[in-house]
Amino acid sequence: MTPLETVTEEIAKYEHPYFEFSATPKGDDVELCIHSKIPGVLSPAYRITFSERDLKSTQFPWTFQKLLYGCLTDYVVELFTKNPMTG
């Protein structure tokens, strides 16, 4: 399985009503992008890169879940701190 397929397989396990997830190759690594599904949100996508070493770990599914939830939290905080209507 390629690194991109590994991340894509993990992404398929998660669905969120407000965010969508995608993966793209970035050299030997894979970049995970989190985008808002809400129209009019001006914040750019939140990105994290997984190295090939990360993807080969037997703990990758657990690590992926932990990082995904952490990134979602960080992204939501960024959305609210950058949005002029909330501040």
C-alpha positions as CSV (number, residue, x, y, z in Angstrom):
1,M,0.0,0.0,0.0
2,T,1.4,3.4,-0.9
3,P,1.7,6.2,1.7
4,L,-1.2,8.1,0.0
5,E,-3.4,5.0,0.1
6,T,-2.6,4.5,3.8
7,V,-3.8,8.0,4.7
8,T,-6.8,7.8,2.4
9,E,-7.9,4.6,4.0
10,E,-7.7,6.2,7.5
11,I,-9.6,9.3,6.2
12,A,-12.4,7.1,5.0
13,K,-13.1,6.0,8.6
14,Y,-14.0,9.6,9.7
15,E,-16.8,11.8,8.7
16,H,-17.7,15.2,10.1
17,P,-20.7,17.5,9.5
18,Y,-18.6,20.7,9.3
19,F,-15.2,19.6,8.0
20,E,-13.9,17.5,5.1
21,F,-10.6,15.7,4.9
22,S,-8.3,15.1,1.9
23,A,-4.8,13.8,1.3
24,T,-2.2,14.7,-1.3
25,P,1.3,13.4,-1.9
26,K,4.1,15.7,-0.9
27,G,7.3,14.1,-2.0
28,D,7.7,10.9,0.0
29,D,5.3,12.3,2.6
30,V,1.5,12.8,2.6
31,E,-0.3,16.0,3.5
32,L,-3.6,15.9,5.2
33,C,-5.9,18.9,4.6
34,I,-8.9,19.8,6.7
35,H,-11.3,22.2,5.0
36,S,-14.5,23.8,6.3
37,K,-17.7,22.7,4.7
38,I,-19.4,25.9,5.9
39,P,-19.9,28.5,3.1
40,G,-18.3,31.8,3.7
41,V,-15.5,30.6,6.1
42,L,-12.5,32.6,5.0
43,S,-9.9,30.6,6.9
44,P,-7.5,28.5,4.7
45,A,-7.3,24.8,5.1
46,Y,-5.5,23.3,8.1
47,R,-2.6,21.1,7.0
48,I,-0.4,18.4,8.6
49,T,2.2,16.3,6.9
50,F,2.8,12.6,7.7
51,S,6.3,11.3,7.0
52,E,6.8,7.9,5.4
53,R,8.2,6.7,8.8
54,D,4.9,7.8,10.5
55,L,2.9,5.8,8.0
56,K,4.8,2.6,8.5
57,S,4.3,2.6,12.3
58,T,2.0,-0.2,13.6
59,Q,0.5,2.5,15.8
60,F,-0.4,4.7,12.8
61,P,-4.2,4.3,13.0
62,W,-4.2,5.4,16.7
63,T,-1.7,8.2,16.0
64,F,-3.8,9.4,13.0
65,Q,-6.9,9.6,15.1
66,K,-5.2,11.5,17.9
67,L,-3.6,14.0,15.5
68,L,-6.8,14.4,13.6
69,Y,-8.8,15.3,16.7
70,G,-6.0,17.6,17.9
71,C,-5.8,19.3,14.5
72,L,-9.6,19.8,14.4
73,T,-9.4,21.5,17.8
74,D,-6.6,23.8,16.6
75,Y,-8.4,24.6,13.4
76,V,-11.6,25.5,15.2
77,V,-9.6,27.8,17.6
78,E,-8.0,29.4,14.5
79,L,-11.4,29.9,12.9
80,F,-12.8,31.7,15.9
81,T,-9.7,33.8,16.6
82,K,-9.3,35.0,13.0
83,N,-13.0,35.7,12.4
84,P,-13.8,39.4,12.9
85,M,-17.4,38.6,13.7
86,T,-16.5,36.6,16.8
87,G,-13.9,39.0,18.2
